[in-house]
Amino acid sequence: MLRLDHKTAVITGAGSGIGKAMAVLFAQQGAFVHILDMDENEANATVKEIQEAGGGASFHKADVSDQAAIKAIMDAIASKTGTIHILINNAGIAHVGSALNTEEADFDRLMRVNVKGVYNCVHTALPYMIDKNAVILNLASIAASIGLPDRFAYSTTKGAIVGMTLSIAKDYINKGVRCNCISPARVHTPFVDGFIAKNYPGKEAEMFEKLSKTQPIGRMGQPSEIAFLALYLCSDEAGFITGCDYPIDGGFIKLNN
């Protein structure tokens, strides 16, 4: 069960964190994984880890906000197999700020990567996915469902992801493409460690503990836990699921009151 043999998977932002966990797991389950990322060192390290474990993977340096570049990559990937079976839109960036103190440049930057980046990947991959029992999985966030302090631009983009997911699912439900999204709460990744170090110098341990305890379960999620949910949603066993947003949040949305 949950095998992905002979399937081609494209995962953006898979050089580290959640994306890496998904790439490694999907390769273990038999998929050939194409990693799209800006960081060559991290992405190549992920490819090497997969290959040393006997799996198949390749790296494509990619800025998801550049549609022409993304189209060229999707065309090249599909030219080898004719099909893209799985597209996971994981790449994204964050920003701290309210509606008042978020600068236009920062808002535009998040929209360009988090929203246009997903559109670019979906738009260019879909021609190779229609009528192929294919799956699109988008990474949203609990920020799309609840108000997080000082996350105005980020929450806006993740709300857009949920809306895009529903639209894609509706338009392609009879065309052999399923589309869902995952909404994690805080997950312990290198991104989180870097965020804490940058914004709370000298108070890293204190802030890590504080952020961990905002989840009712008392800790942050692990990338592998997100990856296992992604594996199920992208597998044939989830063939009856489309147009859904799945919180994976340690009780944050329902129990944090």
C-alpha positions as CSV (number, residue, x, y, z in Angstrom):
1,M,0.0,0.0,0.0
2,L,0.9,3.6,-0.5
3,R,3.4,2.7,-3.3
4,L,4.3,5.2,-6.0
5,D,6.1,2.8,-8.3
6,H,6.7,4.2,-11.9
7,K,5.3,7.6,-10.9
8,T,7.0,10.9,-11.7
9,A,6.8,13.4,-8.8
10,V,7.7,17.1,-9.0
11,I,8.3,18.7,-5.6
12,T,9.2,22.4,-5.2
13,G,11.3,23.6,-2.3
14,A,12.5,20.1,-1.6
15,G,16.1,20.9,-0.7
16,S,15.3,21.0,3.0
17,G,12.6,20.8,5.6
18,I,9.1,19.5,4.7
19,G,9.9,19.3,1.0
20,K,13.0,17.2,1.6
21,A,11.1,14.8,3.9
22,M,8.5,14.4,1.2
23,A,11.1,13.9,-1.5
24,V,12.9,11.2,0.5
25,L,9.7,9.4,1.4
26,F,8.2,9.5,-2.1
27,A,11.5,8.1,-3.5
28,Q,11.4,5.3,-0.9
29,Q,7.9,4.4,-2.1
30,G,9.1,4.1,-5.7
31,A,8.6,7.5,-7.3
32,F,11.2,9.3,-9.4
33,V,11.4,12.7,-7.7
34,H,12.3,15.9,-9.5
35,I,13.4,18.5,-6.9
36,L,12.9,22.1,-7.8
37,D,14.8,24.5,-5.6
38,M,16.9,27.6,-5.5
39,D,19.5,26.2,-3.2
40,E,21.8,24.0,-5.2
41,N,23.8,22.6,-2.3
42,E,20.8,21.6,-0.2
43,A,18.9,20.1,-3.2
44,N,21.9,18.2,-4.5
45,A,22.4,16.8,-1.0
46,T,18.8,15.6,-1.0
47,V,19.3,14.0,-4.4
48,K,22.5,12.3,-3.2
49,E,20.7,10.9,-0.1
50,I,17.9,9.5,-2.2
51,Q,20.3,8.0,-4.7
52,E,22.5,6.4,-2.1
53,A,19.3,4.8,-0.6
54,G,18.6,3.3,-4.0
55,G,16.0,5.8,-5.2
56,G,15.7,8.0,-8.2
57,A,15.9,11.8,-8.1
58,S,17.2,14.8,-10.0
59,F,17.6,18.5,-9.2
60,H,16.4,21.4,-11.3
61,K,17.4,24.9,-10.1
62,A,14.2,26.9,-10.3
63,D,12.7,30.2,-9.3
64,V,9.0,29.3,-9.1
65,S,8.0,32.9,-9.8
66,D,9.6,32.7,-13.3
67,Q,6.9,31.1,-15.5
68,A,9.1,30.7,-18.6
69,A,11.8,28.9,-16.6
70,I,9.2,26.7,-14.9
71,K,7.6,25.8,-18.2
72,A,11.0,24.8,-19.6
73,I,11.6,22.5,-16.6
74,M,8.1,20.9,-16.7
75,D,8.5,20.3,-20.5
76,A,11.9,18.7,-20.0
77,I,10.6,16.5,-17.2
78,A,7.5,15.4,-19.2
79,S,9.6,14.8,-22.3
80,K,11.1,11.7,-20.6
81,T,7.9,10.1,-19.4
82,G,5.1,11.9,-21.1
83,T,3.4,12.4,-17.8
84,I,3.7,14.2,-14.5
85,H,1.8,12.1,-12.0
86,I,2.3,14.2,-8.8
87,L,3.0,17.9,-8.4
88,I,3.6,19.2,-4.8
89,N,3.7,22.9,-4.5
90,N,5.8,23.2,-1.3
91,A,8.1,26.2,-2.0
92,G,7.2,29.3,0.0
93,I,8.5,32.2,2.0
94,A,7.3,33.9,5.2
95,H,7.1,37.5,6.5
96,V,6.4,39.1,9.9
97,G,4.2,42.1,9.9
98,S,0.7,43.5,10.2
99,A,-1.3,45.3,7.5
100,L,0.0,48.6,8.7
101,N,3.7,47.8,8.8
102,T,4.0,45.4,5.8
103,E,5.8,47.2,3.1
104,E,4.6,46.9,-0.5
105,A,7.8,45.3,-1.7
106,D,7.4,42.5,1.0
107,F,3.8,42.0,0.1
108,D,4.6,41.7,-3.6
109,R,7.5,39.3,-2.9
110,L,5.3,36.9,-0.9
111,M,2.5,37.1,-3.6
112,R,5.1,36.4,-6.3
113,V,6.6,33.3,-4.7
114,N,3.7,31.9,-2.6
115,V,0.8,32.5,-5.0
116,K,2.2,33.1,-8.5
117,G,4.7,30.4,-7.9
118,V,1.9,27.8,-7.3
119,Y,0.0,29.1,-10.4
120,N,3.1,28.9,-12.5
121,C,3.8,25.3,-11.6
122,V,0.1,24.2,-11.9
123,H,-0.3,26.1,-15.2
124,T,2.7,24.5,-16.8
125,A,2.4,21.0,-15.4
126,L,-1.4,20.5,-16.0
127,P,-1.1,19.7,-19.7
128,Y,0.9,16.6,-18.7
129,M,-1.5,15.6,-15.9
130,I,-4.9,15.7,-17.5
131,D,-6.5,12.2,-17.8
132,K,-3.5,10.6,-16.1
133,N,-4.9,9.9,-12.6
134,A,-2.7,12.7,-11.4
135,V,-2.5,14.6,-8.1
136,I,-1.7,18.2,-7.2
137,L,-1.0,18.8,-3.6
138,N,-0.5,22.4,-2.3
139,L,1.1,23.4,1.0
140,A,-1.2,25.9,2.7
141,S,-1.1,26.7,6.5
142,I,-3.3,27.1,9.5
143,A,-2.7,30.8,8.8
144,A,-5.3,30.4,6.1
145,S,-8.0,29.4,8.6
146,I,-7.2,31.5,11.7
147,G,-5.7,34.9,12.6
148,L,-2.0,34.7,13.4
149,P,-0.5,37.8,14.9
150,D,1.8,39.7,12.6
151,R,1.4,37.3,9.6
152,F,-0.7,39.5,7.4
153,A,1.0,38.9,4.0
154,Y,1.8,35.3,4.8
155,S,-1.8,34.6,5.8
156,T,-3.1,36.3,2.7
157,T,-1.0,34.1,0.4
158,K,-2.0,30.9,2.2
159,G,-5.7,31.8,2.1
160,A,-5.2,32.1,-1.7
161,I,-3.7,28.6,-1.8
162,V,-6.8,27.1,-0.2
163,G,-9.0,29.0,-2.8
164,M,-6.7,27.9,-5.7
165,T,-6.9,24.3,-4.4
166,L,-10.7,24.3,-4.5
167,S,-10.8,25.9,-7.9
168,I,-8.4,23.4,-9.4
169,A,-10.2,20.4,-7.8
170,K,-13.6,21.7,-9.2
171,D,-12.3,22.3,-12.7
172,Y,-10.5,19.0,-13.1
173,I,-12.6,16.6,-11.1
174,N,-13.7,14.9,-14.3
175,K,-10.4,15.2,-16.1
176,G,-8.3,12.8,-14.1
177,V,-6.7,15.3,-11.7
178,R,-7.2,15.4,-8.0
179,C,-6.2,18.5,-5.9
180,N,-5.9,18.9,-2.2
181,C,-3.9,21.0,0.3
182,I,-2.3,20.5,3.6
183,S,-2.3,23.2,6.4
184,P,0.4,22.5,8.9
185,A,0.9,24.4,12.2
186,R,4.5,25.0,13.2
187,V,6.9,22.4,12.0
188,H,10.5,22.1,13.2
189,T,12.6,22.8,10.1
190,P,15.8,24.6,9.4
191,F,13.6,27.5,8.4
192,V,12.1,27.8,11.9
193,D,15.6,27.7,13.5
194,G,16.8,30.4,11.2
195,F,13.7,32.5,11.8
196,I,14.1,32.3,15.5
197,A,17.9,33.1,15.3
198,K,17.2,36.1,13.1
199,N,14.3,37.6,15.1
200,Y,15.1,36.6,18.6
201,P,18.9,36.6,19.0
202,G,20.0,35.4,22.4
203,K,16.6,34.1,23.2
204,E,16.6,31.1,20.8
205,A,15.8,28.4,23.4
206,E,13.2,30.4,25.1
207,M,11.4,31.3,21.9
208,F,11.6,27.7,20.6
209,E,9.9,26.5,23.7
210,K,7.2,29.2,23.5
211,L,6.5,28.5,19.9
212,S,6.4,24.8,20.5
213,K,3.8,25.2,23.3
214,T,1.4,27.2,21.1
215,Q,0.3,23.8,19.7
216,P,-2.0,22.1,22.3
217,I,-0.1,18.9,21.7
218,G,2.9,20.6,23.3
219,R,5.4,20.5,20.5
220,M,6.1,21.4,16.9
221,G,5.4,18.9,14.1
222,Q,8.2,16.9,12.4
223,P,8.7,17.2,8.6
224,S,8.3,13.4,8.4
225,E,4.8,13.7,9.9
226,I,3.7,16.1,7.1
227,A,5.4,13.9,4.5
228,F,3.3,10.8,5.5
229,L,0.1,12.7,5.1
230,A,1.3,14.0,1.8
231,L,2.1,10.4,0.7
232,Y,-1.4,9.2,1.5
233,L,-3.0,12.1,-0.3
234,C,-0.9,11.5,-3.4
235,S,-1.3,7.7,-3.4
236,D,-4.0,5.7,-5.3
237,E,-5.4,4.8,-1.9
238,A,-6.7,8.4,-1.6
239,G,-8.4,8.2,-5.0
240,F,-11.8,9.4,-3.5
241,I,-10.3,12.6,-2.0
242,T,-10.2,15.9,-3.8
243,G,-11.0,19.5,-3.0
244,C,-10.0,19.2,0.7
245,D,-7.8,21.2,3.1
246,Y,-6.2,19.0,5.7
247,P,-5.0,20.7,9.0
248,I,-2.1,18.9,10.5
249,D,-1.6,21.1,13.5
250,G,-1.3,19.3,16.9
251,G,-4.8,20.5,17.8
252,F,-4.1,24.2,17.0
253,I,-7.3,25.1,15.2
254,K,-9.9,23.1,17.2
255,L,-8.3,22.9,20.6
256,N,-6.5,26.2,21.1
257,N,-9.1,28.2,23.0
